[in-house]
Amino acid sequence: MKIVPERKLKAERLRVEIYTDQCQMGAAAALRVAARMKRLLANKAQLSMVFAAAPSQNEFLSILSSLNGLAWDKVIAFHMDEYVGLMPEAPQSFRRYLKEHLFDKVRPGTIHLIRGETADLPAERQRYTELLKMYPVDIVCAGIGENGHLAFNDPGVADFADPATVKVVELDERCRAQQVHDGCFSQIDLVPRQAITLTLPALMVAQAIFCMVPGPRKAEAVKATITGPIEPSCPATILRRHYQATLFLDRDSARLINA
């Protein structure tokens, strides 16, 4: 199966591919990730992958989890972030999302989850940092927030030279509002104010980054990512510095891109 983008362009090193709709975009991204997994596992005993958890990833994860011939037993799975204080079984938990949309379907060999409910946040940061050092990241499967964030690196806390690998952050209002727009919370007062997140340098060390960003509410962030200055005011612009990053869009998210 081959899915051809409607448009392709580059922004510095970042490859951008635009597809008809979210389903086409998700399928194309899944096939590309699967191909990279196979290529890396041809020369490696195991593969370390980081996954985003959000409705924007639904189609991508659905197709990826249905593909045959992937050695998921050799995959060490991480995720990008988790709300502070949220139990793993909560409907909004990113651990629950990935469990239902991917992990229960493909059964990775090892799964390392962020314990957002812990009372000892410094210890949890250190634990996850050590795991990421032990298993250097090969592939990141990401999204971009309405405010241009990557993981929970919002404009106010994003640091392109962050010395940390994992940190606790305060979520900005636009980020928290997005969780309501996505249907994860009924009102913004219910959205947690803190999260544990992988930092931007922790994501940028990956051999390959695949970023799936569909929908009209992401159009402004997409435009800033591709055409704006590379700076923490739009954290996703850092993708333009990565040698193996691809941004997958649909018509809605790409509607402000004229090139």
C-alpha positions as CSV (number, residue, x, y, z in Angstrom):
1,M,0.0,0.0,0.0
2,K,1.4,3.4,-1.0
3,I,-0.2,6.7,-0.1
4,V,0.9,9.8,-2.0
5,P,0.8,13.2,-0.4
6,E,-1.1,16.0,-2.2
7,R,1.8,18.4,-1.5
8,K,5.4,18.2,-0.2
9,L,7.7,20.9,1.0
10,K,10.7,21.5,3.2
11,A,11.3,24.0,6.0
12,E,15.1,24.0,6.6
13,R,15.6,20.3,7.4
14,L,12.0,19.5,8.2
15,R,10.1,17.5,5.6
16,V,6.4,18.4,5.3
17,E,3.8,16.2,3.7
18,I,0.2,17.2,3.2
19,Y,-2.6,14.6,2.7
20,T,-6.3,14.8,1.7
21,D,-7.7,14.0,5.2
22,Q,-6.8,12.7,8.6
23,C,-7.2,9.1,7.6
24,Q,-4.8,9.4,4.7
25,M,-2.4,11.3,6.8
26,G,-2.5,8.7,9.6
27,A,-2.1,5.8,7.3
28,A,0.9,7.4,5.5
29,A,2.6,8.1,8.8
30,A,2.0,4.6,10.1
31,L,3.5,3.1,7.0
32,R,6.5,5.3,7.3
33,V,7.0,4.6,11.0
34,A,6.7,0.8,10.3
35,A,9.3,1.0,7.6
36,R,11.7,2.8,9.9
37,M,11.1,0.2,12.7
38,K,11.9,-2.6,10.3
39,R,15.0,-0.9,9.0
40,L,16.4,-0.2,12.5
41,L,15.5,-3.7,13.8
42,A,17.4,-5.3,10.9
43,N,20.6,-4.1,12.7
44,K,19.5,-3.7,16.4
45,A,18.3,-6.2,19.0
46,Q,15.8,-3.7,20.4
47,L,14.1,-0.5,19.6
48,S,13.3,2.5,21.8
49,M,10.2,4.5,20.9
50,V,8.4,7.4,22.4
51,F,4.6,7.9,21.8
52,A,2.3,10.9,22.1
53,A,-1.2,10.5,23.5
54,A,-3.9,12.7,22.0
55,P,-6.9,12.4,19.7
56,S,-4.7,13.7,16.9
57,Q,-2.9,10.3,17.0
58,N,-6.1,8.2,16.7
59,E,-5.9,7.3,13.0
60,F,-2.1,6.9,13.0
61,L,-2.1,4.5,16.0
62,S,-5.1,2.6,14.6
63,I,-3.3,1.8,11.4
64,L,0.1,1.2,13.0
65,S,-1.4,-1.3,15.4
66,S,-3.0,-3.2,12.6
67,L,0.1,-3.7,10.4
68,N,1.6,-7.2,10.2
69,G,5.2,-8.1,10.4
70,L,6.4,-5.7,13.1
71,A,8.5,-7.1,15.9
72,W,6.8,-5.3,18.8
73,D,8.3,-7.8,21.2
74,K,11.6,-6.0,20.6
75,V,10.2,-2.5,21.3
76,I,10.8,-0.6,24.5
77,A,7.9,1.9,24.7
78,F,7.9,5.3,26.5
79,H,5.4,8.1,26.4
80,M,5.9,11.8,26.3
81,D,4.1,13.2,29.3
82,E,1.5,12.7,32.0
83,Y,-0.6,14.9,34.2
84,V,0.5,15.4,37.7
85,G,-2.0,13.9,40.2
86,L,-3.9,11.8,37.7
87,M,-4.4,8.1,38.3
88,P,-3.5,5.7,35.5
89,E,-7.1,4.5,35.2
90,A,-8.6,8.0,34.8
91,P,-10.2,8.6,31.4
92,Q,-7.9,11.5,30.6
93,S,-4.7,9.6,31.6
94,F,-2.2,9.4,28.7
95,R,-1.2,6.0,30.1
96,R,-4.7,4.7,29.6
97,Y,-5.0,6.3,26.2
98,L,-1.9,4.5,24.9
99,K,-2.9,1.3,26.6
100,E,-6.2,1.2,24.8
101,H,-5.0,2.6,21.4
102,L,-1.7,0.8,21.1
103,F,-0.1,-1.2,23.9
104,D,-3.0,-3.7,24.5
105,K,-3.1,-4.3,20.7
106,V,0.6,-4.8,19.9
107,R,2.1,-5.9,23.2
108,P,5.5,-4.1,23.2
109,G,8.3,-6.1,24.8
110,T,8.7,-3.5,27.6
111,I,6.6,-0.5,28.5
112,H,7.8,2.3,30.8
113,L,5.1,4.6,32.0
114,I,5.3,8.0,33.8
115,R,3.7,7.8,37.2
116,G,1.8,11.1,37.3
117,E,0.1,10.2,40.6
118,T,3.3,9.8,42.6
119,A,3.8,11.9,45.7
120,D,7.6,12.1,45.0
121,L,7.9,14.0,41.7
122,P,11.7,14.5,41.9
123,A,12.2,10.7,42.3
124,E,9.9,10.0,39.4
125,R,11.7,12.5,37.1
126,Q,15.0,10.8,38.0
127,R,13.6,7.3,37.5
128,Y,12.3,8.1,34.0
129,T,15.5,10.1,33.1
130,E,17.6,7.0,34.0
131,L,15.4,4.8,31.8
132,L,15.8,7.1,28.9
133,K,19.5,7.1,29.3
134,M,19.6,3.3,29.5
135,Y,17.5,3.0,26.3
136,P,18.4,5.9,24.0
137,V,15.4,6.9,21.9
138,D,15.3,5.7,18.3
139,I,11.9,6.9,17.1
140,V,9.6,9.7,18.4
141,C,5.9,9.7,17.3
142,A,4.7,13.1,18.2
143,G,2.0,15.8,17.7
144,I,1.9,19.6,18.0
145,G,-0.4,21.5,20.3
146,E,-2.6,24.5,19.5
147,N,0.1,26.7,21.1
148,G,2.9,25.0,19.2
149,H,4.0,22.8,22.1
150,L,5.9,19.5,21.8
151,A,5.0,17.1,24.6
152,F,4.1,19.5,27.4
153,N,6.8,22.0,26.5
154,D,4.6,25.0,26.3
155,P,5.9,28.4,25.0
156,G,6.4,29.6,28.6
157,V,8.6,26.6,29.7
158,A,10.1,25.4,26.5
159,D,13.9,25.4,26.5
160,F,15.9,24.4,23.4
161,A,19.0,23.8,25.5
162,D,17.2,22.3,28.6
163,P,19.7,20.5,30.8
164,A,16.9,18.2,32.1
165,T,15.6,15.1,30.3
166,V,12.3,15.0,32.2
167,K,10.8,17.9,34.2
168,V,7.6,19.0,35.9
169,V,5.9,22.0,34.2
170,E,3.1,24.4,34.7
171,L,0.6,24.2,31.8
172,D,-0.4,27.4,30.1
173,E,-4.0,28.4,29.6
174,R,-4.1,27.7,25.9
175,C,-2.7,24.2,26.5
176,R,-5.3,23.5,29.1
177,A,-8.1,24.9,26.9
178,Q,-7.0,22.5,24.2
179,Q,-7.8,19.6,26.5
180,V,-11.4,20.8,26.6
181,H,-11.5,21.3,22.8
182,D,-10.3,17.8,22.4
183,G,-13.2,16.5,24.6
184,C,-10.9,15.1,27.3
185,F,-12.3,17.4,30.0
186,S,-15.7,19.1,30.2
187,Q,-14.3,22.4,31.5
188,I,-10.9,24.0,31.9
189,D,-11.1,24.1,35.7
190,L,-10.9,20.3,35.7
191,V,-7.7,20.2,33.6
192,P,-4.6,19.6,35.8
193,R,-2.3,22.6,36.1
194,Q,0.9,20.5,36.1
195,A,2.4,17.7,34.1
196,I,5.6,15.6,33.9
197,T,7.1,15.9,30.4
198,L,10.1,14.9,28.4
199,T,12.0,18.0,27.5
200,L,12.8,19.2,23.9
201,P,16.4,18.0,23.9
202,A,15.2,14.6,25.2
203,L,13.0,14.3,22.1
204,M,15.5,15.8,19.6
205,V,18.1,13.1,20.3
206,A,15.9,10.5,18.5
207,Q,17.2,9.1,15.3
208,A,13.8,9.9,13.6
209,I,10.8,12.1,14.5
210,F,7.4,11.5,12.9
211,C,4.9,14.3,13.8
212,M,1.2,13.9,13.0
213,V,-0.9,17.1,13.1
214,P,-4.4,17.1,11.7
215,G,-7.4,19.4,12.0
216,P,-8.3,23.1,11.6
217,R,-7.5,24.1,15.2
218,K,-3.8,23.3,14.5
219,A,-3.5,25.5,11.4
220,E,-2.0,28.5,13.2
221,A,0.6,26.3,15.1
222,V,1.5,24.5,11.8
223,K,2.1,27.8,10.0
224,A,4.3,29.1,12.9
225,T,6.2,25.8,12.9
226,I,7.0,26.0,9.2
227,T,7.4,29.7,8.6
228,G,8.0,31.4,11.9
229,P,11.3,32.1,13.6
230,I,12.9,29.1,15.3
231,E,12.4,30.0,18.9
232,P,10.7,28.7,22.1
233,S,7.7,31.0,21.5
234,C,6.7,28.2,19.2
235,P,8.4,25.1,20.6
236,A,7.7,22.9,17.5
237,T,9.9,25.1,15.4
238,I,12.8,23.1,16.8
239,L,11.8,20.3,14.4
240,R,13.4,22.3,11.6
241,R,16.8,21.6,13.1
242,H,16.4,17.8,13.1
243,Y,17.9,15.8,10.3
244,Q,15.2,13.1,10.2
245,A,11.9,14.8,11.1
246,T,8.8,14.6,9.0
247,L,5.6,16.6,9.6
248,F,2.4,14.9,8.4
249,L,-0.6,17.2,7.8
250,D,-4.1,17.1,6.4
251,R,-5.8,19.8,4.3
252,D,-7.3,21.4,7.4
253,S,-4.1,21.7,9.4
254,A,-2.2,22.9,6.3
255,R,-4.8,25.5,5.2
256,L,-2.6,28.4,6.0
257,I,0.5,27.1,4.1
258,N,0.6,28.5,0.6
259,A,3.9,27.2,-0.6
